[in-house]
Amino acid sequence: MPVSLTSTDPLSWENATGDADTMLQNLQANILKGHVRDHLRILLLQFDKGPEDPTEARTFLTRLAPLMKSAKTQLQEVKDHKQSESNGESGTDTSPYVGVGLTKGGYLRLGLSEQAVDEAFKDAAFKRGMKEADLEDPPTTQWEGAYQKEIHAIVLVGGAEPGSVSTKVQEIEDLRTSSINVIGRETGLALRDAAGRGIEHFGYVDGRSQPLFLKEDLEEESQNGGTSIWDPKEPLGRVLVEDPLAPNNATDFGSYFVLRKLEQNVRAFRKAEDDLANALNLRDGDRERAGAMLVGRFKDGTPLTLQATPGAHSPVMNDFTYAGDGAADKCPFQAHIRKTNPRGSGGFEPPKAERRHLMARRGQTYGERTDGPGDEPPEGGVGLLFMAFNSNLVDQFEFTQLNWANSSRFPKFGSEPAPGLDPVIGQGDRIPATWPQVWGEEAGQEVPAPAEAVTMKGGEYFFMPSLPFLRSL
Ligand code: HEM
């Protein structure tokens, strides 16, 4: 079975044969399906030796390859784990995931010429890097030190248990020779709510809405959550591209990866929720709706466009669009999830074309919380390591941040006032926005925009190559 990047008939990994099966064995894990990464360590690497002496960098990467599991292994492990849990056993252990990405500078340090790299990779954002991106980010001089430097590679290690993740990190450290330097480290740590759902630091369920690529995942979603109103199915080409430098272009694929360290000022966000509730004169239980209007979901993940109060059934609902909320009387246009996935209601592109901006988010929270209930929440030191896989960074991550989140005029709707920036991640001049006072009723009130509570501290673009590429070095 050949690999099709455009087919809308989803690939069944269990029944894949020929090239499609080899592709899954050659692909890094965590791209087609998120890998467990409650404990996550990130190493940012610099290869000291110049392009004329690439041996150490090449050897390091070749030795790393055997520590990495393939997409196929990940999928099989998840299946075995679920099987043993349903048999009443404790669940088989899954090994940590190791992911590797290279920047353009990293490829040059492997001894490839500038021309070869420029011709091989099509993505303009990858080639220029995040430091040169025009996303209204803070100046690079304000980024954390590691991100100000030239990063050549990223290594991700993620798993369920801190012990096995640390052991794996040590194995990787042991492979380093003197010219392979760790210039930055990040530690991700999952946060969960009382029901065990993954949340981000503002307290909202995160990571729920994802494009799905595999037949088995789509079947599970249609049984558990439903896919009849919002179909999460996307072709493999939404995240995969041929690995241009790998031995076999029929079976070797990779993905462009974005990492952004986003610090969250939780105290400022709480204030924004309170200020909005006060400005709209929301009372008692209805005050929670203020935060839901900023995000587009209540803390428990209930979509605001579907109901005025939290508590929708489990699993967290994702089978919805904004078709019943065209004038945004329920969920405001500027709510984070409506901005970053208008689900066909953006007004600038036909619904099908609009979907090409979606990406596979694989973020993880960082920083430990010491505040208890009633304490003042932190103003810094915690946040989100935003990560996502793309087949085209310009059209997906950058488009979402720039043309949607940072644009006060998106989405477009008749002669309504401009929605304003995404209150969670919008960067740039924040104009006052209009918010529905009563859920589902037309009257809206203009309120000054909340201050930015998310600060970008640095980031970079990488290409996550196929395993045969790493082995071939
Ligand atoms: C969804 C929070 C950064 C894109 C969500 C959700 C939350 C959230 C709570 C709802 C859960 C879900 O639907 O899966 C945050 C926070 C961020 C952040 C606190 C920063 C600290 C970003 C960035 C982007 C982004 C940088 C992209 C530029 C998305 C997308 C969705 C989403 C595409 C799914 C929307 C949907 O399909 O309905 N985010 N996010 N987020 N976020 Fe973010």
Boltz pocket constraint, residues with backbone or C-beta under 6 A from the ligand:
constraints:
  - pocket:
      binder: B
      contacts: [[A, 200], [A, 201], [A, 202], [A, 204], [A, 205], [A, 206], [A, 207], [A, 208], [A, 209], [A, 210], [A, 260], [A, 262], [A, 263], [A, 264], [A, 295], [A, 297], [A, 336], [A, 337], [A, 338], [A, 340], [A, 341], [A, 359], [A, 361], [A, 383], [A, 384], [A, 386], [A, 397], [A, 400], [A, 401], [A, 405], [A, 424], [A, 425], [A, 454]]
      max_distance: 6.0
